[in-house]
Amino acid sequence: MATARDWPWCAGRGPRRGAALLGFASALLSARCDNPYPIAPTACDDYCWVTQRAGCEEDYPEGCVSDCEDRALARRWPRCEPRWLELIECYRRAPDAAFQCIDDESRPLPICIAERVALGACMAPVRGPCLEVCFREAVECGEPARRCEARCRSTPPGCEELELALYKCQLNGPVDCVDPELEMRSASEIPCIAEIGALLECAAP
């Protein structure tokens, strides 16, 4: 039976963390690694091991695992678990430089895009194309810190078809890197303006 000693942090599996573990987290991990109580390592252990690699101030493995278990992806979307495991393996193969501190936590840059899009599409039909648009903008507009999963997590209820139409329009044209807060173009010059307007009207309270 697997024990806490078999966790990636204890067994040394996966990429090297270097100085990423802070003293407090190291003490907690040491205690768990030395604990003989049988605890099987989970996919969340692996996920946190392969993503917390930038040595950020708020990188706490135990908190990461707890948050991951609370989100319960495999329980909420059992059919998507294989996609999630594929994403974890992709993160595992990525170099440490593919992760940076964003909001004081290790976050992946635009890597493993195909796996992230596939997982999102499995969880919700709208989420896949939303992620595809977001990652495309992140790469081509020079904004690697975009948190695309957070951006694509919610959808205005009842507006799914209009949202899909907008993403289809955006993916069929060139990337628009203009910041909406700095928009100076006329409506006719803004790509997909009809789809944007329809979605905004649908989402209005």
Beta strands, then each sheet from edge to edge (+ up, - down):
strand 1: 99-102
strand 2: 105-108
sheet 1: 1+ 2-
end
